[in-house]
Amino acid sequence: MAQSQVSALIVGADRLGNIPDLLRDHNIAIRHHISGRDPSHQKKAPALPSGTDLVILLTDFLGHNVMKTFRLAAQRAGIRVLACRRSVCSMQQALDQCGYCKACPLREENTAHPAAARASCKRRGGQGGLALQA
């Protein structure tokens, strides 16, 4: 059974490097990319693009206020948030921990029970400053 593709909004960094290839391997499509440099992103909660399933925050290229506004906008819309550094290794680790990894046996269950998937991934040895919130 084919899984539906996840649409992601990426916030942070000017260039994404090899991250789009990694996300494509995990069946995640980048719907929109925002650098976060625009001062208006700090002042008001932005409208997230329709159809967004996941917000990815690249923390080493974002100020605290920009991160806060996008995190709040995602929470209001009920969209999951993934926070990690802008590197393929950090993104891979975050995906493995949050249940979006392609080999994760819990992936089928993650859409129905995201909180249980987060707890399971933490039990499997998840660590670091990576976060996934529902």
Salt bridges, closest charged atoms under 4 A:
ASP14 OD2 - ARG37 NH2 2.66
ASP21 OD1 - ARG24 NH1 2.91
